[in-house]
Amino acid sequence: MNSATPTSAMRGSNHVGMRQFNERIVLQAIRHHGAIPKADLARLTQLSTQTVAIIVGRLLDDGLLVKQDRVRGKIGQPSVPLSLNPQGAFSVGIQVGRRNLELLVADFTGQPVERVEVLYDYPDPDHLFASMAEGLQTLQKRMGDLWARTVGVGLTAPLSLHKWADLMGGQAAQALARWEHIDLPARVQALTDLPVVFAKDTTAACVAELLQGHGRSVRSFLYVFVGTFIGGGLVLSGHIMNGERGNAGAIGSLPVGLASAGSGMPPQLLQKASGWQLEQALLAAGHDPLLIHQNGIMDAAYAEFTAPWIVQASQALAMTVASSAALLDLDAVVMDGSLGAPLMTALMAATQDALAQYRFDGMHQPQLLAGQVGAHARALGGALLPLHSQFFPDKDIFLKQDAA
């Protein structure tokens, strides 16, 4: 397993009072480097051999680590690599979106093992919480006895579900407006005995990319997630940047034009590069708007809708990339989304072409990369929240990968 984290960042302490912290350091080292013998763990964490042996014994007893087959052929005694036990702990990610509700169980290595999804035209609170309760019951039934090893729920949603309700109109706008007075984390906590933690949906998706995707090798990137509405996240030097109000990387609100007298306010990226615009074009022609999330959206029959949207969205995204590169020293811009894979590929290619129309004199042009996690990044990122807050070194900013 490759990691952007230098080994010196995983240094532990031999002080007796640091027992829990040192256990987290050992787990973090194994998560980043994969199966590793105790002797190498001691060198990597700079803990004493005796301390590592004691910690490993406890973690094996707790079922958080498993022994791999002995490695022979080297000088000295055969070594026994240790790895995370996938069934050592589980967590649930719940993603509340404008078009779907997703519940996902991740194992101790961060891999999805169970998933429930509910599609809807808009998130009506009454129906959504009933569906969420049913989904949690379904996951518990599927997991059986392993559910007892579930440590928490990571909840993700847009920070302000009630905003931009005017774009959706009609009954959808009325339902979205009700979210302004709903305490979402409290309502979800009432549905489960597991502790619930919350993160903005696009931040959670960025978390998944940081921990399970390009973040293992790319230190600084702008993350773009294209769904019903477009949003993003920001990673600088291996750190998630949330901002004082949680809006760092909120590219959906970025203006993509110049304001001038008589022409009104310039549009935001959200109005030019969200799946919503393509949904509405399909709906007006009598097609299923949720086609945008399926591979068939790139069939020739829909080209009259997809082609102009790709042009519009890619031009707005290219402007966003260029503007971001001028403000931030980025290695890459990572694009992912819930759209059908062929549509995302076409959007990526068109954005790359549109970038050729911008000058990058005096700044570094970031590489444009396809996300490695995919459509379920928001729910998976949510599921990673409780795992990292309980088992890995930084409980408050669990995403941090400390530089040397």
N, C-alpha and C positions, 0 to 999 in steps of 0.2 A: 504494500500500500504506500503510494507516494505521499509526501506531505510538504507543504511550504513552510512548516514550522521547524526552525533549527533545533538541534538536540539540546542546546544550552537553555532553551526556553522551558524545558521540562524538568528543571532541577528541583529536587525535593529537599527535605530537611530531616535530619536524624533525631531531632528533638522528640521526646515522648509525647508532648502535647500536640504534635502535628500528625497524629495517626490518621485521622480522616483525610486530611489534605494529601498526605503521602499516598494513601490508597487511590485517591483521585488522580494523582500524578502518574501512578503505575498504569491505571486504566487508560488514561489519555495517551501514554506512550504506546501502549499496545494498539489502541484505536488508530493512531497515526501510522505506525510502522508494521502492523500486521503481526503474525505469530512470531514470537521472539523468546529465546531462552532466558532464564533468570540472570545468568551472568551478564548478558547483554543489556538486560533491564537495569541492572545495577550501574553499569557504565553510562548508560543513556541518561538515567535520572540522577546520577551521582549520589545515590543512596548507598549505604553499606550493604554488603552481600547478605548479612544477617537480617537487616531491616527488610530487604526485598523478600527474603525467604519467609519471614513472618507474615508480611502483607499478602504474598501470593497464597500462603496456606489459608489465610482467612477468606480471600476471594474465591478460592477453590471450594472451601466449605460452604460459602454463600451461594455457590452455583453461578457466579459471575464470570469465572474463567474455566476453560477446559484445557486439558493436556492434549497435544498433538503427538503423532508418532515420533519416536526417537530418531534423531538425525545422526547417522553414522558416517564414518569415512574421514573424520578430522582427527587431529592429534588430541589425546586425552579421552576422557569418558564421553560416551554419546550424550548429546544435549537433547532436552525435551522442550520444544517450543510451546509457549502458552498463548492462547488466543481468547478473545471474548467469546462467551457462550451465547449464541443467538437467543436461546431461551432463558437467559439469565434474568431478563427484565423486559417488559413491554410497555408501550405507551400509546395513547390514542390521540390522533390529530382530528380536529373537527374544523372544517372549512365552510364558512357561511358565505356564499356568493350571491350575485344578483340573478344567476340562472340555475344554480345547483347547490345542493348541500352534499358534502362529502365527509364520510367518517372513515378513518384509516388507522389500522393498528401496525405499528412498527416494532421490530424486535430490537434486541440490545445492540446489534450492529447497524441499526438504522435502516434496515430493509423492510419494505411493506410485506405483511403476511395476510392481512384481511382487509376488505374494503366494502363499503356500502355507499351507494350514490343515489340521490333523489333529484330528479330534474323538475323544473317548474318555470313558468313564464316570468314570475317575479316572486320575491321572498315575502310572502304573507306571514307575519309573526305567528299567528295562531297555528297555522298548518305546519310551519317550519319547526316549532318546538315539539309538536306531536311527532313529526317525522324523526326528529333528533332522538327523542326518547325511545322510539321504536328501533332506530338504528343502533343505539347503545345496547339494547336488549339482544338484538341480532348478533352483534359482535361478541357479546359475553357468551351467548349460546354456542357460537362457532368455536370460541377459544377453549371452552370447557374448563378443566382444572387449571390450565395455564393462565386464565384470567386473574387468578390470585397473585400473579407476578406483575400485574399491571400497576404502574407507579403513579400515573397521572394523566391528565387531559391537557393538550395544547390547543387552545381555541384561536382561530384566525378569522378575520373578517375585515372589510374596508373600515377605516377609522370612522367614517361618517356614512353609514348606509343610506341615510335620508337625503344626502346631497346628490345633486344632478337628477333628482326625481323628475324634473320637468322634461328631461330627455326621453324618459320612458312613457310618460303621459298616462291618462286614463286611470283605470283601477290600480295599475302598477304604481303610479305616482302617489295615490292615496295610501297604499300599503307601505311604500317606502317612507312616507312622511311620518308614519307611526313609530319608526325606529328611533326618531330623535328623543323619545321619552322612555326608551327601553334600555335597561342595564343588562346588556347581553351577557357579560361574564357571570353576573349574579343569577340570571335565569338558567344558564347552563349548569352552574354549580348546584342549583336546586334539583337537577336531574341525576346527579351522581354523587357517590361518597368519595370519589377520587378528587384530589386537589386539582383545580383548574387554573391555568395561567393563560394570558392573552398576548397576542402579537398582531400587528397589522398584517393583512394577508400577503401583500407583496414583500414585506420584510421577511415573513416566514418562508416564502418561496426562495428568497435570496439566501436565507439560512440553509435551506436544503442544498442549494447550488454551492454554497461555501463549504459545507461539510461533506457532501456526497458527490460533488461535481467538480467544476473547474477551480473552485476555491482551494483545492488541495495542491494546486501548482501555480495559480495566478493570484498575485498578492493584492492588486488594486483593480477593481472593475465596477462599472455601472451595470446593474442588472435590470433588464426590461422584461416584463411579463405581459403578453398580449392576450387578453381575455375579452369578456363582454365589454369591460373598460380596461384601458391600458394603465399600468402602474409600474413602479420600480423600487429598487433598493440600491444601497451604496456600500461598497467594501473598499476601505483604504488601508493599505499595509496590513492586511489580514484581519482588520477590525470592521465589524458592522457599525456603520454610522447611523444612529437613530435620530439625532437632533433633539433639542429641548422639547419639542412638541411631537416628536415621532414622525416628522415629515421629511427628513433627509432622503433624497432619492425619489421624491414624489413627482416624477416627471410628467404624470398625467396633467398636472396643472401648468406645465411649462408653456408660455406663449410661443406660437410658431408663426409669427408675422409681426409687422410693425404697426403700432397704433398711429393713426393720423386723423386730423380733423375731418369730420364728415363721413368717415368710413367705419366708425364704431370701434369696439374693442376687438383686438386680434383674437383668433380662435386659440384654444388650448390644444395641446397634443391629444388629449382625451377625445376631442371632437373630430380629430382627423385620422387617428390611427387605432381606434378601438374596434373590436369586432362588432360593436353595436351598429355602426353605420352599414356594414355589410349585411347584418341580420335584417335591418329595416328594408334594404333594397330587395332582398329575397322575399320577405314577407309581402311587400307591395306587389310582387309578381305572382303571388300565390304559392310560394315555396316554403318549406319548413325552415324557419330561421336558424334552428339548431344544426343545420347542415354544416355551418362553419366549423363545427368541432369534429367533423367526420372527414375521412380521406376522400370521399366522393365529391367534396366541394370543388375539386379541381377538374371535374369532368367538363368537357367542352360545352355541355348544355348550360353551365353556369358562368361561362367565360365573360358574358356581357356584364355580369355583376362583380366578379372577382377582379377582372383586369383593371377597371378604373379605381377600385378600392386599393389594390396593391400599389398603383402609381401614387395615389394620394397619401397613403399611409407611409410608404417608403420615403417620399420626399420630406414628410414631416419628421420621420425618424432620423433621416440623415442630418437635418438641421439640428435635432436634439443631440446627436452624437458630436457634431462639430462644436456646438455651444458648450457641452459638458467637457470636452477635451480642452477648451480654453480656460475653464475654471478649475479643473481637477487634473492631476497628473495620473492618467489612467493607463493601465496595461492593456485593457480590453473592455469591450462592451459585450455582455452576454445576453443573448435574446432567447427567450423561451415563451411558452404560452399554452393555452388550452385549445387553440385552433388545431384543425387537422394538420398532420405532419407535412403533407405536400404543400399546403397553403403557407405554413411557416417557412418552409424551404424557399418557396417563391418570394415571400416577403423579405427574407434574409438576402437573397440574391439581388433583388431590386434595390434594397437599401444600400448594399455594397456598391452597386452601380451609381446610385444617387450621390454617394459620398465623393465620387470623382469630380463633382461639380463644386466642391468646397476646397478652399485653400487651407492648408495646415501649416503655413509658414510660421515659425516661431513656437510651434507646439508639437507634441508627439501625437501622431494619428493612432488611436487605439485599434487593436485588432478586433474584428467583429467575429464573435464565436457563437455557435448554436449551443443552447443550454443542454446539459447532460441529464437532467432530472426529468423534464417533461411536464405533461399536463397536470400531474398530481403533486407538483412541487409545493403548493400552498398547504395542502393537508399533511404532506410528509414533513415539511418544515415545522408545522404545528406539533406533530408527534415527537420531533426531536427536542422540543422545549423541555418537557419534564425529564427526559433522559439526561440531558446535559446539566440541568439545574441540580439534579440529585447525585450524579455519578462522576462528573468531570470538574476540573479544578475551579473554574470561575463561575460561581453560582449566579452572580448578578448579571454579568455580561458573558453568558455561556459560550457565545460565538467567538470570543476573542482567541486569536492565535498569536501569542506574544512573540514579538521580534526579539532578536538578541539584544 
